[in-house]
């Protein structure tokens, strides 16, 4: 009995050893199958982390002292007088900056391109240089190149100047047109983003109360009038304060516009209406339009290229009652000592940014 008991215990011990060896072997085989494929080691890669917003970080940076860089955010405040160097990463880069720097070909601004980045340098910046600076990548397919809107970076830079709380303007008296169908902007921008600004009428002297629905203030644009009416006509100015004496901006003339946007509304007429040989005749082409929209004129007439004529173009702003302002543009074609060849159709073509209008009048001998 004792011998049988010993043999049973021995068999049980052998079975237990076989079971644990098989378990170890299965684990080893599993590990090997996870790390080998066709005799080659397979590495399991974790997916690269992505930005929560799904948009790459800005490539627009400011070069600081000793080779340090600062990635610019939506807005940045800098000290005037100290040279500014901005960089944008990429081999094909374009820039935009405050308009007047390009309009006057300011020599303080320079742009340089290299294989890895583009560089914008502004020397001796002042409060007047406050504005949006942006860069973007250009993507080309052969000769067709386009702006990559997903890789466009911008920062509004304030050149804070305690003596100039408002961005200086080359125009000392600006005109702002009010339309009932679109917002109007009184462009008194500040150089200090924390400055408190208010809008004031000159006569009668009063402050225009700001509210979130009809009027708001954006330090990068000015006062935004959502639904302007004729009641807001007049001379206005802005006032701002920031840890000191309040300052006032340039003045703004607010005019209410009557004529809607569209192709020119044209009238054409001759004077005198009854014409005989030897008379002098004026043919006048008149356009009523938006105050700030330019109009160009083109004429076709009998005897063109054979008879001399004088053409004069002019425009003026007209108050048409109830505070409505309209621009009257005119082109006057003068024919002196009219002859037989001058009788016939006179065609005026008036064109603005919205379209073109063609009208005709006929001069006949009386």
ZIVENKA-V219478 format. One record per residue. N is the residue number from 1. RES is the residue in one letter. D_LAST is the distance of its C-alpha to the last C-alpha in Angstrom with 2 decimals. Layout:
n={N:N}
res={RES:RES}
d_last={D_LAST:D_LAST}
This chain:
n={1:2:3:4:5:6:7:8:9:10:11:12:13:14:15:16:17:18:19:20:21:22:23:24:25:26:27:28:29:30:31:32:33:34:35:36:37:38:39:40:41:42:43:44:45:46:47:48:49:50:51:52:53:54:55:56:57:58:59:60:61:62:63:64:65:66:67:68:69:70:71:72:73:74:75:76:77:78:79:80:81:82:83:84:85:86:87:88:89:90:91:92:93:94:95:96:97:98:99:100:101:102:103:104:105:106:107:108:109:110:111:112:113:114:115:116:117:118:119:120:121:122:123:124:125:126:127:128:129:130:131:132:133:134:135:136:137:138:139:140:141:142:143:144:145:146:147:148:149:150:151:152:153:154:155:156:157:158:159:160:161:162:163:164:165:166:167:168:169:170:171:172:173:174:175:176:177:178:179:180:181:182:183:184:185:186:187:188:189:190:191:192:193:194:195:196:197:198:199:200:201:202:203:204:205:206:207:208:209:210:211:212:213:214:215:216:217:218:219:220:221:222:223:224:225:226:227:228:229:230:231:232:233:234:235:236:237:238:239:240:241:242:243:244:245:246:247:248:249:250:251:252:253:254:255:256:257:258:259:260:261:262:263:264:265:266:267:268:269:270:271:272:273:274:275:276:277:278:279:280:281:282:283:284:285:286:287:288:289:290:291:292:293:294:295:296:297:298:299:300:301:302:303:304:305:306:307:308:309:310:311:312:313:314:315:316:317:318:319:320:321:322:323:324:325:326:327:328:329:330:331:332:333:334:335:336:337:338:339:340:341:342:343:344:345:346:347:348:349:350:351:352:353:354:355:356:357:358:359:360:361:362:363:364:365:366}
res={X:X:X:X:X:X:X:X:X:X:X:X:X:X:X:X:X:X:X:X:X:X:X:X:X:X:X:X:X:X:X:X:X:X:X:X:X:X:X:X:X:X:X:X:X:X:X:X:X:X:X:X:X:X:X:X:X:X:X:X:X:X:X:X:X:X:X:X:X:X:X:X:X:X:X:X:X:X:X:X:X:X:X:X:X:X:X:X:X:X:X:X:X:X:X:X:X:X:X:X:X:X:X:X:X:X:X:X:X:X:X:X:X:X:X:X:X:X:X:X:X:X:X:X:X:X:X:X:X:X:X:X:X:X:X:X:X:X:X:X:X:X:X:X:X:X:X:X:X:X:X:X:X:X:X:X:X:X:X:X:X:X:X:X:X:X:X:X:X:X:X:X:X:X:X:X:X:X:X:X:X:X:X:X:X:X:X:X:X:X:X:X:X:X:X:X:X:X:X:X:X:X:X:X:X:X:X:X:X:X:X:X:X:X:X:X:X:X:X:X:X:X:X:X:X:X:X:X:X:X:X:X:X:X:X:X:X:X:X:X:X:X:X:X:X:X:X:X:X:X:X:X:X:X:X:X:X:X:X:X:X:X:X:X:X:X:X:X:X:X:X:X:X:X:X:X:X:X:X:X:X:X:X:X:X:X:X:X:X:X:X:X:X:X:X:X:X:X:X:X:X:X:X:X:X:X:X:X:X:X:X:X:X:X:X:X:X:X:X:X:X:X:X:X:X:X:X:X:X:X:X:X:X:X:X:X:X:X:X:X:X:X:X:X:X:X:X:X:X:X:X:X:X:X:X:X:X:X:X:X:X:X:X:X:X:X}
d_last={152.67:151.99:151.07:148.64:147.03:146.57:145.06:142.59:141.47:141.04:138.87:136.69:136.23:135.20:132.60:131.10:130.80:129.09:126.59:125.60:125.33:123.01:120.87:120.63:119.84:117.08:115.47:115.69:114.23:111.36:110.60:110.74:108.38:105.88:106.04:106.46:104.38:105.44:107.61:104.77:104.42:101.45:100.04:98.38:95.21:93.89:90.10:88.37:87.31:83.61:81.56:81.41:77.63:77.36:75.26:76.68:77.35:74.81:74.96:73.26:75.92:76.34:78.74:81.31:84.00:86.73:84.92:84.68:81.71:80.20:78.24:75.23:74.50:71.28:71.36:73.26:73.87:74.43:75.16:72.43:73.37:75.50:74.11:73.29:73.87:72.78:73.73:72.55:74.79:73.41:72.42:68.66:67.43:64.10:63.69:61.34:61.69:59.79:56.21:56.20:59.12:56.91:53.69:55.36:57.62:60.65:63.50:66.04:65.25:66.62:67.16:69.75:70.61:73.98:75.52:76.84:74.51:71.43:71.69:69.30:70.40:68.91:70.50:70.76:68.94:67.79:66.64:63.04:64.20:65.06:63.45:63.85:65.40:65.63:66.52:66.43:67.77:65.53:66.57:65.57:65.72:65.22:61.94:60.74:61.72:61.31:62.40:65.64:64.97:68.67:69.62:67.26:68.99:67.65:69.05:67.36:68.95:69.36:70.10:71.82:71.49:72.94:70.71:67.52:67.74:64.02:62.49:60.69:56.91:54.78:52.22:53.51:50.98:49.85:47.25:48.39:45.90:47.21:46.15:47.70:48.13:50.05:52.67:51.83:54.15:54.98:56.34:59.27:61.83:65.39:67.77:70.80:70.77:73.17:71.10:70.17:66.44:64.57:60.94:60.07:57.14:56.70:55.43:57.14:60.03:61.41:62.69:60.98:63.84:64.04:64.89:65.19:62.51:59.53:60.27:62.61:63.43:63.77:65.12:63.32:59.87:59.90:59.22:57.68:55.79:55.87:53.46:51.59:49.86:47.65:50.90:51.79:48.92:49.93:51.92:55.04:57.87:60.95:64.57:67.47:71.21:73.97:77.38:76.00:73.43:70.18:67.09:63.39:60.53:57.13:54.68:52.15:48.94:48.59:45.06:44.27:41.54:39.26:37.21:39.30:39.69:37.35:34.38:31.49:29.47:25.90:22.60:19.36:16.19:13.44:13.15:10.98:9.11:5.73:5.55:5.76:8.87:11.97:11.09:13.65:13.05:15.95:16.43:19.57:22.10:24.72:28.14:30.77:34.21:37.85:38.72:40.69:38.66:36.62:33.18:31.86:28.25:27.00:23.50:22.02:18.63:17.05:18.78:21.68:24.64:22.78:20.53:22.08:21.01:22.96:24.16:26.15:28.23:30.10:31.88:33.76:36.03:34.98:37.39:35.79:38.58:42.00:42.78:40.38:39.00:35.95:34.57:30.86:29.77:26.38:24.80:21.86:19.99:18.43:16.27:16.50:14.75:12.27:12.48:11.62:14.53:13.21:10.55:12.55:15.16:16.75:20.27:22.65:26.35:28.56:32.30:35.42:39.07:38.57:35.79:32.18:28.92:25.74:22.31:18.86:15.27:12.20:9.24:6.40:3.79:0.00}
